[in-house]
């Protein structure tokens, strides 16, 4: 036999580039006859640019990018055990325990419901297709993913600071710390998804096949917040003010996401700006799964953009984390 055998790296790169090529072709040749041609062209250009940037990052830093997923996979049992312990530890010594974790989001939903539904008489929210739903269902479907994103990002950002004693241990794989905090936040998230389903049933929206998409959107949000957390948890070690910036940013970010308001009120010429926010994809996805009766692949450009954004963000976060890792122990 002549030639060298292909290494796992070559195979991995080949598969990634084949997937990127297929995605780019689908993006270029996909047409929506109802959409504005100029907006469609802008989406195609932005999508192809993001794909190209992702391909360059993967080619240049393939070995560094692969280290992180491999470490997480090999440490999956430890991650599971530490996540459960982190969740239990958070409410240890409290008389009401986990009830406090559930109380704040419930009170927030009730407050928004009283203000917007009872005071301002926002009885229903029109959604795409002319369907109207009760505002409390519309609101809860938006707040449930937002609560998880906010808590998981905050906890993931502070993971290295909170577990600084583990960071200083030479043999401990500190790359698992952000995912531990995010999984711990996921337990509460699953409870509120159950609450959302109960509210939907109360208003006559019963389980159907579209509800299975909730699993997909939960996975999307998990990967999104994990990708961001690897960058923020590394930066905050050297720049503690980032915590305050994130806290303020989340407040602004909440109002820039169609949680309390309907995205359909935005003029079509500017709606694409709102959709650049990756949480718009998640929030609208939850609503489409619960009462919209549409599949995620029907929103082709939004799905494509979201995953390109996540891949690029994960590459950036992994690089920042790996470059900063040798200096963590010195600072903490």
MOQUINOR-V703709 format. One record per helix or strand of 2 or more residues. SS is the DSSP state (H for helix, E for strand). FROM is the first residue (numbers start at 1). LEN is the number of residues. If there is no record, write none. Layout:
BEGIN
SS_FROM_LEN, SS_FROM_LEN
END
This chain:
BEGIN
H_8_22, H_37_24, H_62_13, H_76_15, H_99_21, E_124_3, H_128_3, E_132_3, H_135_23, H_159_4, H_164_4, H_174_29, H_209_30, H_242_15, H_263_3, H_268_8, H_278_15, H_296_3, H_300_26, H_328_4
END
